[in-house]
Amino acid sequence: MDAIPFDTRAAGIRERVALQGFMRLVGAQIDELAPGSATISVARRDDLLQQHSLFHGGVTAFLIDNGTTIAAATVLKPRQGVLTAEYKLNLFSPADGDRLICRSRVVKPGSRMIIVAADVFTEKDGREKQTAVALATIAVLDQASMPPLRQAGQVSSDR
């Protein structure tokens, strides 16, 4: 099926995600990677909260965006890349925990689009509470059609 062993694929995904300045800015991390799934999370910090001391919805949206593309990347063929095409996010409970966790799983892999579902939870006092759910469409692209990868520590120039 795939000429790339999953350990090699996972290492490549982690390397590419480490190049994302926004992951560092938010303080998010990849917790788990498996074929067809990914878990990412972020610890509570004052600058990630809204006026009622809950995680800001934008933090949840970011975790959905990144978590679903990371999960999709686990099922790619060699020389393919992914970009978010769209997602539908439902926020249904206040995100008031110590950590925000996004668990994404591929629902339908495809050659041009990958459908990924995600569930977001807050963790407080060792217990999890679901706060959001999303369904995403992730576009599959030829890596040759994408801009080159940034290098570690490289600052992008204005376009």
C-alpha positions in Angstrom: 0.0 0.0 0.0 2.5 2.6 1.1 6.3 2.5 0.5 6.9 4.9 3.4 7.0 3.2 6.9 4.7 5.0 9.3 7.6 5.9 11.7 9.3 7.7 8.9 6.1 9.5 7.8 5.4 10.5 11.4 8.9 11.9 11.8 8.4 14.0 8.6 5.1 15.3 9.8 6.6 16.3 13.1 9.4 18.1 11.3 7.1 20.0 9.1 4.8 21.0 11.9 7.8 22.2 13.9 8.4 24.8 11.1 5.0 26.4 11.8 5.5 29.6 13.8 1.9 29.7 14.8 2.2 26.3 16.6 5.0 27.8 18.7 3.1 31.1 19.2 0.1 29.2 20.6 2.2 26.7 22.4 0.5 23.7 20.8 2.1 20.3 20.5 1.5 17.0 18.8 0.6 14.4 21.4 -0.2 11.4 19.3 0.2 10.3 15.6 -1.2 7.1 14.1 -2.2 6.1 10.6 -5.4 8.1 10.0 -5.4 10.1 13.3 -3.7 12.8 15.3 -4.1 14.4 18.7 -2.8 17.9 19.4 -3.2 20.0 22.4 -2.4 23.3 24.1 -2.0 24.2 27.8 -4.1 27.0 29.4 -2.4 30.4 29.3 -3.9 33.8 30.0 -3.2 35.0 26.5 -5.3 32.2 25.0 -8.4 33.0 27.0 -11.3 35.3 26.2 -12.9 37.8 28.7 -14.7 35.1 30.8 -11.4 33.1 31.3 -12.4 30.4 28.8 -10.3 29.2 25.9 -11.0 31.6 23.0 -12.9 30.0 20.2 -10.1 30.9 17.8 -7.8 28.5 19.7 -10.3 25.7 19.2 -10.6 26.7 15.5 -6.8 26.6 15.2 -6.6 23.2 16.8 -9.3 21.9 14.4 -7.5 23.4 11.4 -4.1 22.0 12.3 -5.2 18.7 13.8 -7.3 17.7 10.8 -4.5 18.5 8.3 -2.0 16.6 10.4 -4.4 13.6 10.6 -4.9 13.8 6.8 -1.1 13.9 6.3 -0.8 10.5 7.9 -2.5 8.8 4.9 -0.8 10.7 2.1 1.1 9.1 -0.7 4.7 10.1 -1.3 5.2 13.7 -2.7 1.7 14.8 -1.6 0.9 17.7 0.7 -2.3 18.9 2.3 -4.1 22.2 2.9 -7.4 22.9 4.6 -10.2 23.5 2.1 -13.0 24.0 4.6 -14.3 23.0 8.0 -17.6 23.2 9.9 -17.1 23.8 13.6 -19.7 23.4 16.3 -18.9 24.9 19.7 -21.3 23.5 22.3 -19.8 23.8 25.7 -17.5 26.3 27.4 -13.8 25.4 27.1 -12.8 26.1 30.7 -10.1 23.4 31.4 -6.4 23.4 32.0 -5.7 21.9 28.6 -7.5 22.0 25.2 -7.2 18.7 23.3 -8.2 18.0 19.6 -8.5 14.4 18.4 -8.8 14.1 14.7 -9.5 11.0 12.6 -9.7 10.4 8.8 -13.3 9.5 7.9 -12.7 9.1 4.1 -9.3 9.2 2.4 -9.3 10.3 -1.2 -6.9 11.2 -4.0 -8.0 14.8 -4.1 -9.8 15.4 -0.8 -9.6 13.8 2.6 -12.6 14.1 5.0 -11.5 14.3 8.6 -13.7 14.6 11.8 -12.4 16.2 15.0 -13.5 16.3 18.6 -12.2 18.9 21.0 -12.1 18.4 24.8 -11.0 20.4 27.8 -9.2 18.6 30.6 -9.7 19.8 34.1 -8.8 18.0 37.3 -7.9 14.9 35.2 -11.4 14.7 33.6 -12.3 15.5 30.0 -15.3 17.3 28.8 -16.1 17.6 25.1 -16.5 21.2 24.0 -16.6 21.1 20.2 -16.9 18.9 17.1 -15.9 19.6 13.5 -15.9 18.0 10.0 -13.1 19.2 7.6 -12.3 18.8 4.0 -8.6 18.6 3.4 -7.2 19.2 -0.1 -4.5 16.8 -1.4 -1.9 18.6 -3.5 1.2 17.7 -5.3 4.1 18.9 -3.2 5.8 20.3 -6.3 2.9 22.8 -6.7 3.4 24.1 -3.2 5.8 26.7 -2.0 9.1 25.3 -0.6 9.3 24.4 3.1 10.6 27.1 5.4 13.8 26.3 7.2 14.0 26.1 11.0 14.3 29.7 12.3 13.6 31.3 8.9 11.5 34.4 8.9 9.2 34.7 5.9 9.6 37.8 3.7 6.6 40.0 2.9 4.8 38.9 -0.3 
